[in-house]
Amino acid sequence: MTDEAGAVVAPDVIAKGGIVAASVPLADRVRIIACGAIAREVIAICRSNGLKHIDLVCLPAIWHVYPEKIAPAMREAIADARREGYSRIFIGYAECGTQGQLDRICAEEGIERIGGPHCYSFFTGNETFAENTDNEFTAFYLTDLLARQFEAFVIEPLKLEEHPELKEMVFGNYTKIVYLAQTEDAELQRKAKWAADYLGLDYEYRFTGYGDLTQAVVGAGR
């Protein structure tokens, strides 16, 4: 997708098959197969680091809710990339609830993925997140995408509007929403605070930037 000036624009969600294509010869390209939830961030990192040889293909971001779908689709996407002639492929997912399936794919295919258990961790910085895990077990995390799409990713799948009693059942053990912000955006902060109020939780804002994702994407492009 491009704007009127021809620049690549990241939509909120890139569905399977959505491609941001590089403009260099195929032999020089790297195919990143990523979660649509981090499409904007991957594109921003590529832009700021001059990584014009990276192609981005994203699987649906909503599959965070259905992690069992990720690994089979990843195998298919890798096979597609191989058929297209890509020799350099990188998985733009952390473990993300796949119960080890992505790591098995990495081992079988000889490719790498983003380090860490999930995007909350690598945005925070995996080492820092691990250090704070014991103190944060009652936190519900939002990223820029989840703040922007809270209704689509939380309210609608859980049917909270139809069954408000589920708020207490699902979120009763949480004490706060922590917004891990990739960008300093006042509107997203407002949305994240609204989400906390909607769930009856305390609110905390932390600017993380892109965390370990920058190193992962830049490293994949070397």
Buried (B, 14 or more C-beta within 10 A) or exposed (E): EEEEEEEEEBEBBBEBEBEBEBEEEEEEBBBBBBBBBBBBBBBBBBEEEEBEBBBBBBBBBBBBBEBEBBBEBBBEBBEBBEEEEBEBBBBBBBBBBBEEBBBEBBEEBEBEBBBBBBBBBBBBBBEEBEEEEEEBEEBBBBBBBBBBBBBBBBBBEBEBEEEEEBBEEBBEEBEBBBBBBBEEBEEBBEBBBBBBEBBEBBBBBEEBBBBBBBBBBBEBBE
